[in-house]
Amino acid sequence: MNVLFRVDSSIMIGTGHVMRCLVLADELKKHGAHIFFMCCDELGNVNDLITAKGYPVLIARTLLDCPVKGRYDWVIVDHYKLDAYWQTEAKKFADRIMVIDDLADRQHDCNLLLDQNFYRDMDSRYSRWVQPSCHQLLGPSYALLRPEFSQHRVGLGSRLAEVKQALVCFGGTDPTNETEFVLQALRGSTDQVKLKIITGKNNPHLHKISAICEQNEQYELLVQTSHVASVMRECDIAICSGGTLTWERYCMGLPALIITNAENQRDIARSSDRLGVDVYLGHSGMVTESELQEAWELAICNPFWISRASRYAAEMVDGLGVERVCNYLLFPKG
């Protein structure tokens, strides 16, 4: 089976789309699929991470470029700027089209749609955007997580004791530099708590973050780490963005204070706040240092909330979503 992923990464787009596609690509490869990627060469891309895994990358000269040769059983599109127009063109070189989306704001021409997020209107969210024949995989049970997350869930209990370690993570590029904002806001407030800061090598603010961490022995900086699950397991609470990071945290039972740094994260953050698993503080630029400090103090002084939120989160995501999605791709219905 030949599978082509159409996905991009950059400083502004971030790395999350590529990362979740790589999770699915790795699972399909286990079942004998031949994997290909098609990506633009944007500033701050992580195309080298794709090739490092042994997957060929076809460079798209423009957003709407299509492969000039080859035939694919599936083309998997994870791109907010591509809609039914490109997907219809893709049917000329693909038997089936899968779309990964969470915006529900444009028309799709696809056989399969995946939205791994939780919304109150989840079942009807895409009714106007896809054909009735399109099969939809909806909700966190289909979250595309690396195998390490389900593995590190084994023996995971709810968090009961005081907060000793906290995770700070705003994605691979953190274009709005929330990481520095958090570290500066909490200076002097983390004497008893170790902060583990995860970011990517293409974060344009990395030198500033590194300098701050070097001056505080309670801050540990982890750049482009491949051990996210184990770090999450060690932590008691997180301060982070929304997006795909949400379901990685939930799998590890890790509640959070959320500051969104992309528009598409807001609905997810509001939903997780309503569930009582996370506290949504607001969008980038709208949260003050004093508001973050107050929320931080309230959270670390409330082990009951952390324990309950941890349990709720872990019940929502078991880490096996990629297997469920892969099974449908291998044995499509209709």
C-alpha positions as a LaTeX table, in Angstrom:
\begin{tabular}{lrrr}
\hline
Residue & $x$ (\AA) & $y$ (\AA) & $z$ (\AA) \\
\hline
Met1 & 0.00 & 0.00 & 0.00 \\
Asn2 & 1.34 & 3.44 & $-0.99$ \\
Val3 & 0.45 & 6.39 & 1.26 \\
Leu4 & 1.24 & 10.07 & 0.64 \\
Phe5 & 1.02 & 12.67 & 3.42 \\
Arg6 & 0.46 & 16.30 & 2.40 \\
Val7 & 1.51 & 18.41 & 5.38 \\
Asp8 & 3.62 & 21.49 & 6.14 \\
Ser9 & 5.58 & 22.90 & 9.05 \\
Ser10 & 7.14 & 26.31 & 9.71 \\
Ile11 & 7.73 & 28.82 & 12.46 \\
Met12 & 4.16 & 30.09 & 12.06 \\
Ile13 & 2.44 & 26.77 & 11.28 \\
Gly14 & 4.35 & 24.94 & 13.99 \\
Thr15 & 5.39 & 21.31 & 14.04 \\
Gly16 & 2.29 & 19.60 & 15.42 \\
His17 & 0.78 & 18.66 & 12.05 \\
Val18 & 3.95 & 16.91 & 10.92 \\
Met19 & 4.41 & 15.18 & 14.27 \\
Arg20 & 0.96 & 13.61 & 14.29 \\
Cys21 & 1.35 & 12.57 & 10.64 \\
Leu22 & 4.64 & 10.86 & 11.54 \\
Val23 & 2.84 & 8.92 & 14.27 \\
Leu24 & 0.34 & 7.60 & 11.73 \\
Ala25 & 3.07 & 7.00 & 9.14 \\
Asp26 & 5.09 & 4.89 & 11.59 \\
Glu27 & 2.05 & 2.77 & 12.43 \\
Leu28 & 1.20 & 2.23 & 8.75 \\
Lys29 & 4.81 & 1.31 & 8.03 \\
Lys30 & 4.57 & $-1.47$ & 10.64 \\
His31 & 1.84 & $-2.97$ & 8.46 \\
Gly32 & 3.94 & $-2.83$ & 5.29 \\
Ala33 & 2.82 & 0.49 & 3.83 \\
His34 & 5.20 & 2.53 & 1.68 \\
Ile35 & 5.21 & 6.09 & 3.02 \\
Phe36 & 5.84 & 9.37 & 1.17 \\
Phe37 & 5.53 & 13.00 & 2.26 \\
Met38 & 4.89 & 16.13 & 0.22 \\
Cys39 & 5.84 & 19.38 & 1.98 \\
Cys40 & 6.65 & 22.99 & 1.21 \\
Asp41 & 10.11 & 24.27 & 2.09 \\
Glu42 & 8.97 & 26.91 & 4.57 \\
Leu43 & 11.19 & 28.80 & 7.02 \\
Gly44 & 11.60 & 26.77 & 10.21 \\
Asn45 & 10.29 & 23.52 & 8.72 \\
Val46 & 11.07 & 20.09 & 10.16 \\
Asn47 & 11.36 & 18.24 & 6.86 \\
Asp48 & 14.70 & 16.91 & 8.09 \\
Leu49 & 12.89 & 15.02 & 10.86 \\
Ile50 & 10.80 & 13.29 & 8.21 \\
Thr51 & 13.80 & 12.26 & 6.11 \\
Ala52 & 15.66 & 11.18 & 9.26 \\
Lys53 & 12.93 & 8.57 & 9.72 \\
Gly54 & 13.60 & 7.28 & 6.22 \\
Tyr55 & 10.55 & 8.77 & 4.50 \\
Pro56 & 11.05 & 10.50 & 1.12 \\
Val57 & 9.96 & 14.15 & 1.04 \\
Leu58 & 8.66 & 15.60 & $-2.23$ \\
Ile59 & 9.07 & 19.38 & $-2.14$ \\
Ala60 & 5.95 & 21.32 & $-3.12$ \\
Arg61 & 7.00 & 24.50 & $-4.92$ \\
Thr62 & 3.61 & 26.07 & $-4.21$ \\
Leu63 & 0.80 & 25.30 & $-1.79$ \\
Leu64 & $-1.37$ & 23.75 & $-4.52$ \\
Asp65 & 1.33 & 21.59 & $-6.12$ \\
Cys66 & 0.46 & 17.94 & $-6.77$ \\
Pro67 & 2.83 & 15.01 & $-7.39$ \\
Val68 & 3.77 & 14.72 & $-11.07$ \\
Lys69 & 3.97 & 10.94 & $-10.92$ \\
Gly70 & 3.01 & 8.00 & $-8.75$ \\
Arg71 & $-0.22$ & 6.36 & $-7.67$ \\
Tyr72 & $-1.34$ & 6.16 & $-4.04$ \\
Asp73 & $-3.87$ & 4.06 & $-2.19$ \\
Trp74 & $-4.36$ & 6.88 & 0.31 \\
Val75 & $-3.48$ & 10.57 & 0.30 \\
Ile76 & $-3.66$ & 11.98 & 3.83 \\
Val77 & $-4.05$ & 15.76 & 4.02 \\
Asp78 & $-3.28$ & 17.65 & 7.24 \\
His79 & $-3.37$ & 21.29 & 6.20 \\
Tyr80 & $-5.69$ & 24.16 & 7.14 \\
Lys81 & $-5.16$ & 25.93 & 3.79 \\
Leu82 & $-6.12$ & 22.98 & 1.60 \\
Asp83 & $-9.78$ & 22.25 & 0.95 \\
Ala84 & $-12.02$ & 20.39 & $-1.49$ \\
Tyr85 & $-10.35$ & 22.03 & $-4.49$ \\
Trp86 & $-6.97$ & 20.38 & $-3.84$ \\
Gln87 & $-8.56$ & 17.17 & $-2.57$ \\
Thr88 & $-10.54$ & 16.78 & $-5.79$ \\
Glu89 & $-7.34$ & 17.23 & $-7.78$ \\
Ala90 & $-5.65$ & 14.65 & $-5.56$ \\
Lys91 & $-8.21$ & 12.03 & $-6.62$ \\
Lys92 & $-6.45$ & 11.95 & $-9.99$ \\
Phe93 & $-3.51$ & 10.16 & $-8.36$ \\
Ala94 & $-5.14$ & 8.60 & $-5.28$ \\
Asp95 & $-7.76$ & 5.92 & $-4.69$ \\
Arg96 & $-8.91$ & 7.47 & $-1.41$ \\
Ile97 & $-8.49$ & 10.76 & 0.43 \\
Met98 & $-8.24$ & 11.21 & 4.19 \\
Val99 & $-8.39$ & 14.65 & 5.83 \\
Ile100 & $-7.13$ & 15.49 & 9.31 \\
Asp101 & $-8.86$ & 18.65 & 10.51 \\
Asp102 & $-10.17$ & 20.43 & 13.58 \\
Leu103 & $-11.38$ & 23.76 & 12.21 \\
Ala104 & $-14.59$ & 22.65 & 10.48 \\
Asp105 & $-14.54$ & 25.81 & 8.39 \\
Arg106 & $-14.24$ & 24.68 & 4.76 \\
Gln107 & $-15.53$ & 22.12 & 2.27 \\
His108 & $-13.81$ & 18.74 & 2.01 \\
Asp109 & $-13.90$ & 16.12 & $-0.76$ \\
Cys110 & $-12.69$ & 13.04 & 1.09 \\
Asn111 & $-13.51$ & 9.46 & 1.98 \\
Leu112 & $-12.38$ & 9.72 & 5.60 \\
Leu113 & $-12.16$ & 12.62 & 8.03 \\
Leu114 & $-10.38$ & 12.58 & 11.37 \\
Asp115 & $-10.88$ & 15.17 & 14.10 \\
Gln116 & $-9.33$ & 13.92 & 17.32 \\
Asn117 & $-10.64$ & 16.76 & 19.47 \\
Phe118 & $-13.59$ & 16.94 & 21.85 \\
Tyr119 & $-16.47$ & 19.34 & 21.21 \\
Arg120 & $-20.03$ & 19.52 & 22.49 \\
Asp121 & $-21.33$ & 19.45 & 18.89 \\
Met122 & $-18.86$ & 16.79 & 17.79 \\
Asp123 & $-21.36$ & 14.55 & 15.97 \\
Ser124 & $-22.77$ & 17.34 & 13.79 \\
Arg125 & $-19.67$ & 19.53 & 13.50 \\
Tyr126 & $-18.79$ & 18.49 & 9.93 \\
Ser127 & $-22.27$ & 17.80 & 8.55 \\
Arg128 & $-22.15$ & 20.81 & 6.20 \\
Trp129 & $-18.50$ & 20.31 & 5.19 \\
Val130 & $-18.36$ & 16.69 & 4.00 \\
Gln131 & $-20.50$ & 14.41 & 1.86 \\
Pro132 & $-22.82$ & 11.94 & 3.66 \\
Ser133 & $-20.66$ & 9.09 & 2.32 \\
Cys134 & $-17.59$ & 10.40 & 4.17 \\
His135 & $-16.72$ & 8.28 & 7.20 \\
Gln136 & $-15.86$ & 10.37 & 10.24 \\
Leu137 & $-13.52$ & 9.41 & 13.09 \\
Leu138 & $-14.28$ & 11.90 & 15.85 \\
Gly139 & $-13.00$ & 12.46 & 19.36 \\
Pro140 & $-9.97$ & 11.77 & 21.57 \\
Ser141 & $-10.30$ & 8.00 & 21.24 \\
Tyr142 & $-8.70$ & 8.54 & 17.81 \\
Ala143 & $-5.90$ & 10.82 & 19.06 \\
Leu144 & $-2.69$ & 10.17 & 17.13 \\
Leu145 & $-0.17$ & 9.55 & 19.89 \\
Arg146 & 3.20 & 7.84 & 19.75 \\
Pro147 & 3.39 & 4.35 & 21.31 \\
Glu148 & 5.45 & 5.71 & 24.21 \\
Phe149 & 2.30 & 7.28 & 25.65 \\
Ser150 & 0.31 & 4.07 & 25.98 \\
Gln151 & 3.45 & 2.36 & 27.29 \\
His152 & 4.02 & 4.97 & 30.00 \\
Arg153 & 0.37 & 4.73 & 31.09 \\
Val154 & 1.02 & 1.30 & 32.57 \\
Gly155 & 0.78 & 1.60 & 36.34 \\
Leu156 & $-0.13$ & 5.28 & 36.12 \\
Gly157 & $-2.06$ & 6.40 & 39.18 \\
Ser158 & $-3.79$ & 9.69 & 39.93 \\
Arg159 & $-1.63$ & 12.43 & 41.38 \\
Leu160 & $-2.19$ & 12.74 & 45.13 \\
Ala161 & 0.82 & 14.45 & 46.70 \\
Glu162 & 2.08 & 18.02 & 46.58 \\
Val163 & 3.26 & 19.53 & 43.31 \\
Lys164 & 6.97 & 18.88 & 42.91 \\
Gln165 & 7.47 & 19.11 & 39.14 \\
Ala166 & 5.62 & 21.04 & 36.44 \\
Leu167 & 5.81 & 20.99 & 32.65 \\
Val168 & 6.01 & 24.14 & 30.53 \\
Cys169 & 5.40 & 23.55 & 26.82 \\
Phe170 & 4.02 & 25.70 & 24.02 \\
Gly171 & 4.81 & 23.54 & 21.03 \\
Gly172 & 7.87 & 23.17 & 18.87 \\
Thr173 & 8.16 & 26.79 & 17.71 \\
Asp174 & 6.08 & 28.83 & 20.19 \\
Pro175 & 5.72 & 31.80 & 17.79 \\
Thr176 & 4.21 & 34.09 & 20.45 \\
Asn177 & 6.95 & 33.26 & 22.98 \\
Glu178 & 4.64 & 32.16 & 25.78 \\
Thr179 & 7.46 & 30.09 & 27.25 \\
Glu180 & 9.49 & 33.17 & 28.16 \\
Phe181 & 6.36 & 34.88 & 29.48 \\
Val182 & 5.65 & 31.96 & 31.84 \\
Leu183 & 9.24 & 31.65 & 33.06 \\
Gln184 & 9.46 & 35.37 & 33.79 \\
Ala185 & 6.03 & 35.47 & 35.45 \\
Leu186 & 6.84 & 32.58 & 37.79 \\
Arg187 & 10.32 & 33.71 & 38.78 \\
Gly188 & 10.47 & 33.50 & 42.56 \\
Ser189 & 7.27 & 31.42 & 42.67 \\
Thr190 & 8.85 & 28.04 & 41.97 \\
Asp191 & 11.31 & 27.62 & 44.83 \\
Gln192 & 9.70 & 24.30 & 45.77 \\
Val193 & 8.71 & 23.20 & 42.25 \\
Lys194 & 11.02 & 22.16 & 39.42 \\
Leu195 & 9.94 & 23.37 & 35.98 \\
Lys196 & 10.67 & 21.16 & 32.99 \\
Ile197 & 10.56 & 23.23 & 29.81 \\
Ile198 & 10.07 & 21.46 & 26.48 \\
Thr199 & 10.51 & 23.25 & 23.16 \\
Gly200 & 11.80 & 22.58 & 19.65 \\
Lys201 & 15.11 & 23.34 & 18.01 \\
Asn202 & 13.42 & 25.79 & 15.61 \\
Asn203 & 11.96 & 27.97 & 18.38 \\
Pro204 & 13.08 & 31.48 & 17.31 \\
His205 & 13.31 & 32.53 & 20.97 \\
Leu206 & 15.44 & 29.60 & 22.08 \\
His207 & 18.49 & 31.70 & 23.01 \\
Lys208 & 16.41 & 33.84 & 25.39 \\
Ile209 & 14.81 & 30.81 & 27.00 \\
Ser210 & 18.19 & 29.11 & 27.40 \\
Ala211 & 19.61 & 32.19 & 29.12 \\
Ile212 & 16.72 & 32.32 & 31.59 \\
Cys213 & 17.03 & 28.62 & 32.40 \\
Glu214 & 20.77 & 28.90 & 32.98 \\
Gln215 & 20.09 & 31.49 & 35.68 \\
Asn216 & 17.57 & 29.39 & 37.61 \\
Glu217 & 18.46 & 25.97 & 38.99 \\
Gln218 & 14.75 & 25.10 & 39.22 \\
Tyr219 & 14.39 & 25.34 & 35.42 \\
Glu220 & 15.38 & 22.38 & 33.22 \\
Leu221 & 15.34 & 22.99 & 29.45 \\
Leu222 & 14.69 & 20.05 & 27.11 \\
Val223 & 15.11 & 20.81 & 23.40 \\
Gln224 & 13.62 & 18.48 & 20.77 \\
Thr225 & 13.30 & 15.71 & 23.32 \\
Ser226 & 11.99 & 12.31 & 22.28 \\
His227 & 10.93 & 11.49 & 25.85 \\
Val228 & 7.83 & 13.65 & 26.19 \\
Ala229 & 5.70 & 10.90 & 27.73 \\
Ser230 & 8.18 & 10.11 & 30.49 \\
Val231 & 8.57 & 13.82 & 31.28 \\
Met232 & 4.79 & 14.19 & 31.50 \\
Arg233 & 4.57 & 11.20 & 33.80 \\
Glu234 & 7.11 & 12.79 & 36.15 \\
Cys235 & 5.19 & 16.08 & 36.33 \\
Asp236 & 2.15 & 16.93 & 38.45 \\
Ile237 & 0.75 & 19.84 & 36.44 \\
Ala238 & 1.48 & 21.68 & 33.19 \\
Ile239 & 1.40 & 25.23 & 31.90 \\
Cys240 & 0.98 & 24.94 & 28.17 \\
Ser241 & $-0.84$ & 25.68 & 24.94 \\
Gly242 & $-3.84$ & 23.78 & 23.62 \\
Gly243 & $-3.86$ & 21.73 & 20.43 \\
Thr244 & $-2.50$ & 18.21 & 20.02 \\
Leu245 & $-0.52$ & 18.55 & 23.25 \\
Thr246 & $-3.85$ & 18.26 & 25.06 \\
Trp247 & $-4.37$ & 14.60 & 24.23 \\
Glu248 & $-0.77$ & 13.66 & 25.02 \\
Arg249 & $-1.30$ & 15.18 & 28.46 \\
Tyr250 & $-4.64$ & 13.48 & 28.95 \\
Cys251 & $-3.16$ & 10.11 & 28.14 \\
Met252 & $-0.65$ & 10.72 & 30.94 \\
Gly253 & $-3.29$ & 12.14 & 33.29 \\
Leu254 & $-1.65$ & 15.58 & 33.40 \\
Pro255 & $-3.94$ & 18.59 & 34.04 \\
Ala256 & $-2.89$ & 22.07 & 32.97 \\
Leu257 & $-3.19$ & 25.81 & 33.05 \\
Ile258 & $-3.70$ & 26.73 & 29.39 \\
Ile259 & $-2.71$ & 29.80 & 27.41 \\
Thr260 & $-3.64$ & 29.32 & 23.76 \\
Asn261 & $-1.22$ & 30.62 & 21.13 \\
Ala262 & $-3.22$ & 29.76 & 17.99 \\
Glu263 & $-6.85$ & 30.45 & 17.07 \\
Asn264 & $-7.68$ & 26.80 & 16.46 \\
Gln265 & $-6.79$ & 25.95 & 20.08 \\
Arg266 & $-9.49$ & 28.09 & 21.69 \\
Asp267 & $-12.43$ & 25.71 & 21.30 \\
Ile268 & $-10.40$ & 22.79 & 22.64 \\
Ala269 & $-9.23$ & 24.84 & 25.62 \\
Arg270 & $-12.77$ & 25.98 & 26.44 \\
Ser271 & $-14.02$ & 22.39 & 26.23 \\
Ser272 & $-11.30$ & 21.06 & 28.52 \\
Asp273 & $-12.00$ & 23.87 & 30.99 \\
Arg274 & $-15.71$ & 22.96 & 31.04 \\
Leu275 & $-14.75$ & 19.34 & 31.70 \\
Gly276 & $-12.84$ & 20.45 & 34.78 \\
Val277 & $-9.58$ & 18.89 & 33.59 \\
Asp278 & $-7.80$ & 22.13 & 32.70 \\
Val279 & $-8.03$ & 25.82 & 33.55 \\
Tyr280 & $-8.16$ & 28.04 & 30.47 \\
Leu281 & $-6.53$ & 31.36 & 31.35 \\
Gly282 & $-7.00$ & 33.00 & 27.95 \\
His283 & $-5.34$ & 33.67 & 24.62 \\
Ser284 & $-1.81$ & 34.89 & 23.97 \\
Gly285 & $-1.38$ & 38.53 & 24.96 \\
Met286 & $-4.57$ & 38.53 & 27.04 \\
Val287 & $-3.16$ & 36.92 & 30.20 \\
Thr288 & $-1.26$ & 39.09 & 32.68 \\
Glu289 & 1.61 & 37.96 & 34.88 \\
Ser290 & $-0.51$ & 38.48 & 37.99 \\
Glu291 & $-3.34$ & 36.34 & 36.55 \\
Leu292 & $-0.92$ & 33.53 & 35.80 \\
Gln293 & 0.68 & 33.81 & 39.24 \\
Glu294 & $-2.71$ & 33.68 & 40.96 \\
Ala295 & $-3.85$ & 30.65 & 38.94 \\
Trp296 & $-0.53$ & 28.93 & 39.63 \\
Glu297 & $-0.79$ & 29.45 & 43.40 \\
Leu298 & $-4.39$ & 28.23 & 43.47 \\
Ala299 & $-3.52$ & 25.11 & 41.47 \\
Ile300 & $-0.46$ & 23.97 & 43.40 \\
Cys301 & $-2.31$ & 24.49 & 46.69 \\
Asn302 & $-5.23$ & 22.29 & 45.58 \\
Pro303 & $-4.07$ & 18.65 & 45.40 \\
Phe304 & $-7.71$ & 17.49 & 45.39 \\
Trp305 & $-8.36$ & 19.28 & 42.07 \\
Ile306 & $-5.13$ & 17.95 & 40.57 \\
Ser307 & $-6.00$ & 14.39 & 41.62 \\
Arg308 & $-9.55$ & 14.57 & 40.26 \\
Ala309 & $-8.51$ & 16.29 & 37.02 \\
Ser310 & $-5.74$ & 13.75 & 36.51 \\
Arg311 & $-8.20$ & 10.88 & 36.82 \\
Tyr312 & $-10.73$ & 12.45 & 34.43 \\
Ala313 & $-8.04$ & 13.14 & 31.84 \\
Ala314 & $-6.62$ & 9.61 & 31.87 \\
Glu315 & $-10.11$ & 8.15 & 31.41 \\
Met316 & $-10.61$ & 10.11 & 28.17 \\
Val317 & $-7.50$ & 9.01 & 26.23 \\
Asp318 & $-5.98$ & 5.52 & 26.28 \\
Gly319 & $-3.20$ & 6.16 & 23.76 \\
Leu320 & $-4.45$ & 3.59 & 21.23 \\
Gly321 & $-6.07$ & 6.01 & 18.79 \\
Val322 & $-3.43$ & 5.57 & 16.09 \\
Glu323 & $-4.16$ & 1.84 & 15.99 \\
Arg324 & $-7.86$ & 2.53 & 15.46 \\
Val325 & $-7.18$ & 4.99 & 12.64 \\
Cys326 & $-4.64$ & 2.68 & 11.02 \\
Asn327 & $-7.12$ & $-0.19$ & 11.12 \\
Tyr328 & $-9.62$ & 1.85 & 9.12 \\
Leu329 & $-7.00$ & 2.83 & 6.53 \\
Leu330 & $-5.97$ & $-0.79$ & 6.10 \\
Phe331 & $-9.54$ & $-2.09$ & 5.95 \\
Pro332 & $-11.72$ & 0.79 & 4.69 \\
Lys333 & $-15.48$ & 0.43 & 4.76 \\
Gly334 & $-17.23$ & 1.22 & 1.51 \\
\hline
\end{tabular}
